[in-house]
Amino acid sequence: MLLSAQNIDELRERLPGLDVVVPAHPAPRGNTPELYSITRLLATIPLGNTDFPLHLSKSERPDFVLQLGSRSIGVEHTEAVAENIAHERKIRASMPSHRFHLIRPATVTEPRMSRNDIEAQISKNRMPAPMMGDSVERNWAEAMAHFIGKKALSAQKPGYAVHDEQWLMIYDNWQAFALERQHALLLLQERLALLVPFSVFSRVFILTGKVLIDLSADSMLIHRQMSRRPVARA
């Protein structure tokens, strides 16, 4: 059992003990992204009297079991990150000297690069392709839809525990500079309409920047992300 609370006051008292710092790539991080995300999820979503007692346990497939009153909720976690960019950061950190370089955009469709390919790319130090129009927003929406769709498929495979509800929690570490969030979310909703992920996950949460995006089949909410002060529902 990771956390147990009989009411909102106990949750506010005990939740900080679950909080962690996520080291930046390429440092080893273990399960810190999962704990960081679930802490902020519980601190941010409004909770009422019927959501207690609250119990949180670590599991596998899904990653957490959250008991809110009489409801059992399986919470799956994933990090949205470009593998090639993460690999590039690790290689750059191992180099004897760090040269100034421009950040290149990544896409979910690009093939995985080998170490030799990445080192060759670094040595060339070429100007990355320009980001035109709403390409940043389209790229971000495509990436989020990719990770949501991937987890929706995984959650339907044998061995995935069944609960009253299934939630998906995404730790957004996708590079999207100067993202126009409202436009990006509209693009994401268009993609999710084709994927139909809400037949698997009743709610999809995206922790991005200082907000928590809360998506369901019929609504989209944006909460100011909290870290240690859970929100009581009016």
N, C-alpha and C positions, 0 to 999 in steps of 0.2 A: 504494500500500500504506500503510495507516494504522498497522499494528502487526504485528510478527512476533516469535514467541517459540518457542524450541526446548524449553522446559520451564517448570515453574511458577515457578522462581526468576527466569528471564528475564522472565516475564510480570509478576511483582511489581516488578521493576526498571523495566520500560518502560511499564506501564499508567498511572502518574501523568502521564506526558507527554501522554497523550490527554485527560486530565481538563480540564473547563471549568466555568465558572460560568454558569448560565442567568439572564440579567437578568429581573426581574419585568416582567409586562405593565404598561404598554404600550411599554416600551423595545424597540427593534429587537433581534432575537435570532439571526437567521440560522439556522445549523444547530446551534447550541449545545444545543437539547433532544435532538437525535439523538446527539451525541457524549457528552453527560452520561449519557444512558440506556444506551448501549452500554458505557461505562466501568463503570457500576455493575452491569450484567448480567454482564460478564466477571469482575468482582471478587467477585461474590456466588455464582454457581452453582458447585457443586463440580466440579472438573476432575481427571481422572486421567491416568496416563501415556499411555493410548491417545488422548487428546485433543490430543496434540502430535505434530509441530509445529503451532502455531497461527498462522494468518494471517488478518488482517482487512483488507478492502478496502471502499472506498466505491463504491456503484453506484446505479443507478436501477431501480426495479421488480424486485427489492426494494431497499431502501435500503442494505443491507450484504451482503457475502458473507463468511461466516465459515467458514474451513477448520479443522476439528478433527480432526487425524490424517488418516484417509482419507475423512472425511465432509465434504461440501460443503453448507453450510446458508445459505439465503437468509433474511435477517432484515429484516422490514418494521417500520417505526416509525410511530407516530401519537401525537398528543397529544390527550388527552381534555379538552376545554375547551368551555364554552358560548360560542358566537359572540357572542350578545347581551351576555353579561357582559364578555367581552374588549373588545367595542366600547364598552361603557359605561365601562370603566376608562380607555380612551384618551380619551374625551370629557371625563371628569371631570379627567384630568390636564391637559387644555388649558384648563380654566377658571381665571380669575384667582384664585379663592379656593376652598378645599375645605371644604365643610360636612360636619358629622357626618351620616352616613347609615347606615341598617341594610342589611345584605346580604340581598338577596332570593334565594330559591331559583330555580334554572332547571331546565327539563326539555328533553329532546332533541326533544320534539314541538312546542315553541313555535315559531311562525313567526319568520323573521328580521325584526328591527326596523330601520327606517330611522333615520338620524341625527336627523331631526326627532322621530320617535316617542320615541327615547331621551332627547333633551333635554327633551321635554315631561314624560316620566316623572320625570326628575331634578328639574325645577322643582316638581312636585307634592309630591315628597318624602313619599309616603304610606307608612304602615306596611305592610310586606310580609305576605302571607298566612302564617298560623301553620303550623309544621311539626308535624303531628299523628301520633301513634303511631309506626309505623316508616316514615314517608314519606321520611325522609332515606336510609335503607337501600334502599328500593324505587327511589327516584330514582337513586341511585348505581348500583345493579345494572342498571337500565334503560339508563343512559348507557353503562356498560361494554359491555353486550350490543350496543348500537347501534354503537359504534365497532368492535367485533370483527366483527359481521356485515357492516358496510360494507367492511372490509378483506378479509374472506373473499371477497366478491363481486369486489372489484377484483383479487385475486390469481388469479382464474380467467379473466381477460380476456386476449385475445391480446397478446403482447409482454411478458408477465411471465416472467422467466427461471425455468427449472426447475432445482431442486437436489435433492440426496438428501433433504433435509428443508426445511420452511418453518417459521420461527418468527415470531411477532408480539410486538412489544414496545410497551407502552402507557405513556406518560408521563402519569400521572394528575394533572391540574390542574383536576379537577372540584370545585366547592365542595360539601362535604359535612361540615358541622360536627357534631362529637360523633358521628361515624359508629361504629356498633357493627359492627366488621368481620366477625366470625364470622357474624352474622345476614345481613349484606349479601352475603357470599360464598355462603351457602346459596341466597339469592334469585337470585344470578347463575348458579349452577349449574343452577337450574331453567330459566332462560331459555336457557342454552347448550344444554340438552338438546333444545330445539326448533330451534335454529339449526344444530346439527351442524357447528361450525366446525373440529372436529379432523379432518375429512376433508380440510381444506386446510392447517391449521397443526397440526403435531404438538405444539407447545408454545405457550402464550400466557402472556406475562409482563406483570404490571402493577406498575410502580414507584409505590408510594403511601406517603406518609409516610416512615417509616424501615424499611419492609419491602419485599420483592420477593415478589409472589404468583406462583406457578409452577403453571399449570394444564395438564393434559393430559386425554386421553379417560378415563383411569382413576385419576387422582390429583389432589390439590390440596395443594401444599406452600407454607409461608410461611417465607421466609428473612429473617434480619436483614440489612438492606441494608448492603453494604460499599462503600467508595469506592475504596480503593487496595490492599487486601490480598487478592488472590485466594485462594479456599478450595481446598485440596487435598483430593481425595476419598480417604477411608481405603481 
